[in-house]
Amino acid sequence: MSFFQHYGCWPSEYEGVSRAAWRPAGRFGDFSCDAPWELIESAAKSMMSRHSDNVEFVLWTGDALSHALSHQAKRIQERKQVQLLQNLTDLLGKTFSSQFVFPALGHDDPTQRKELGKMWSRWLPTDSMNTFESVAIKQQMKNSEVVIAIT
């Protein structure tokens, strides 16, 4: 099993609750909690088993890591953040091996774009790599539709 750090439940500052109010989330998570790895794997497998004939591409939106940790960025090193994204990349690549996965960075994702670009190079066209590392990426889909992600 791949490693995915699960941090439990951390109330946000916006709820007016101290971050010291950590609590465990349970096997499949809880409201306002980070999703545990078991839930992430289960969701990916379920999507593929139920919709495999209808999936043309997967849009993987950003902010895959804990929002609680984005406010405490020093707590988890950027190298570890990249490893966590690698685990998600591996899961999506294995689960949706015949589909195109379109990854997009969120504002809380690591800033090591060259490394992320290499990680996602199986899905990103070569001509979009320089653009990905600075601003955005564009991908032409099979049916002439264009997907643009601005980071």
C-alpha positions as CSV (number, residue, x, y, z in Angstrom):
1,M,0.0,0.0,0.0
2,S,1.3,3.5,-0.8
3,F,1.9,5.9,2.0
4,F,-0.4,8.8,2.4
5,Q,-0.2,10.9,5.5
6,H,-3.5,11.3,7.2
7,Y,-3.7,14.1,9.7
8,G,-7.2,13.7,11.1
9,C,-9.5,16.6,11.7
10,W,-8.2,20.1,12.2
11,P,-10.9,22.8,12.6
12,S,-10.0,25.8,10.5
13,E,-9.4,29.2,11.9
14,Y,-12.5,30.4,10.1
15,E,-14.6,28.2,12.4
16,G,-13.2,30.1,15.4
17,V,-11.9,27.0,16.9
18,S,-8.3,26.4,18.0
19,R,-6.1,24.2,15.9
20,A,-5.3,22.4,19.1
21,A,-8.7,20.7,18.8
22,W,-7.4,17.8,16.8
23,R,-9.4,14.6,16.7
24,P,-9.2,11.3,14.9
25,A,-11.4,11.0,11.8
26,G,-12.3,7.4,11.7
27,R,-11.9,4.8,9.0
28,F,-13.6,6.7,6.2
29,G,-13.2,10.2,7.5
30,D,-15.6,12.7,9.0
31,F,-17.1,16.1,8.2
32,S,-14.4,18.8,8.0
33,C,-11.6,16.2,8.0
34,D,-8.9,15.2,5.7
35,A,-9.8,12.1,3.7
36,P,-7.9,9.0,4.9
37,W,-6.0,6.9,2.3
38,E,-8.5,4.1,2.6
39,L,-11.3,6.4,1.5
40,I,-9.3,7.8,-1.4
41,E,-8.4,4.3,-2.7
42,S,-12.0,3.2,-2.3
43,A,-13.4,6.2,-4.1
44,A,-10.9,5.7,-7.1
45,K,-11.7,2.0,-7.4
46,S,-15.5,2.7,-7.2
47,M,-15.3,5.4,-9.9
48,M,-13.5,3.1,-12.2
49,S,-15.6,0.0,-11.5
50,R,-18.9,1.8,-11.9
51,H,-18.1,4.2,-14.8
52,S,-15.1,2.6,-16.7
53,D,-16.9,2.6,-20.0
54,N,-17.9,6.2,-19.8
55,V,-14.7,7.8,-18.5
56,E,-12.9,9.7,-21.3
57,F,-10.7,11.7,-19.0
58,V,-10.2,12.5,-15.3
59,L,-9.9,16.1,-14.1
60,W,-7.8,16.1,-11.0
61,T,-8.3,19.5,-9.4
62,G,-5.6,20.9,-7.0
63,D,-5.4,21.3,-3.3
64,A,-4.9,17.5,-2.8
65,L,-3.1,18.0,0.4
66,S,-4.4,19.0,3.8
67,H,-5.6,22.6,4.0
68,A,-4.8,22.6,7.7
69,L,-1.2,21.9,6.9
70,S,-1.1,24.7,4.3
71,H,-1.4,27.1,7.2
72,Q,1.4,25.3,9.0
73,A,3.6,24.7,6.0
74,K,6.7,24.3,8.1
75,R,5.2,21.3,9.7
76,I,5.4,19.2,6.6
77,Q,8.4,19.7,4.3
78,E,7.9,20.4,0.7
79,R,9.7,17.2,-0.2
80,K,7.1,15.2,1.8
81,Q,4.3,17.2,0.0
82,V,5.7,16.1,-3.3
83,Q,5.9,12.5,-2.1
84,L,2.2,12.6,-1.0
85,L,1.3,14.0,-4.5
86,Q,3.4,11.2,-6.1
87,N,1.3,8.6,-4.1
88,L,-1.9,10.2,-5.5
89,T,-0.4,10.3,-9.0
90,D,0.5,6.6,-8.8
91,L,-3.0,5.7,-7.6
92,L,-4.7,7.7,-10.4
93,G,-2.3,6.3,-13.0
94,K,-2.9,2.8,-11.9
95,T,-6.7,3.1,-11.5
96,F,-7.3,5.1,-14.7
97,S,-4.5,3.5,-16.8
98,S,-6.4,3.8,-20.1
99,Q,-7.7,7.3,-19.5
100,F,-6.1,10.7,-19.7
101,V,-5.7,12.3,-16.2
102,F,-5.6,16.1,-16.3
103,P,-3.8,17.4,-13.2
104,A,-4.2,20.9,-12.0
105,L,-2.4,22.7,-9.2
106,G,-4.2,24.3,-6.4
107,H,-3.1,27.3,-4.4
108,D,-2.0,25.1,-1.5
109,D,0.0,22.6,-3.5
110,P,3.8,22.6,-3.5
111,T,5.6,25.1,-5.6
112,Q,8.1,22.7,-7.1
113,R,6.5,22.8,-10.5
114,K,9.4,21.3,-12.4
115,E,9.3,18.2,-10.2
116,L,5.5,18.0,-10.5
117,G,5.7,18.5,-14.2
118,K,8.1,15.5,-14.5
119,M,5.8,13.5,-12.2
120,W,2.8,14.3,-14.5
121,S,4.7,14.1,-17.8
122,R,2.8,10.8,-18.7
123,W,-0.3,13.0,-19.0
124,L,1.0,16.4,-20.1
125,P,2.0,17.0,-23.7
126,T,5.7,17.9,-24.1
127,D,4.9,21.3,-25.6
128,S,3.0,22.3,-22.4
129,M,5.8,21.6,-20.0
130,N,7.4,25.1,-20.1
131,T,4.0,26.7,-19.8
132,F,3.0,24.4,-16.9
133,E,6.1,25.4,-15.0
134,S,5.2,29.1,-15.1
135,V,1.5,29.8,-15.6
136,A,-0.9,27.3,-17.1
137,I,-1.3,24.2,-19.2
138,K,-3.4,23.4,-22.2
139,Q,-4.4,20.0,-23.5
140,Q,-6.2,19.1,-26.7
141,M,-8.6,16.2,-26.1
142,K,-9.6,13.5,-28.6
143,N,-12.8,15.2,-29.6
144,S,-11.2,18.6,-30.3
145,E,-12.2,20.1,-27.0
146,V,-9.5,22.0,-25.2
147,V,-8.9,22.0,-21.5
148,I,-7.0,25.0,-20.0
149,A,-5.8,25.1,-16.3
150,I,-4.5,28.4,-15.0
151,T,-2.3,28.0,-11.9
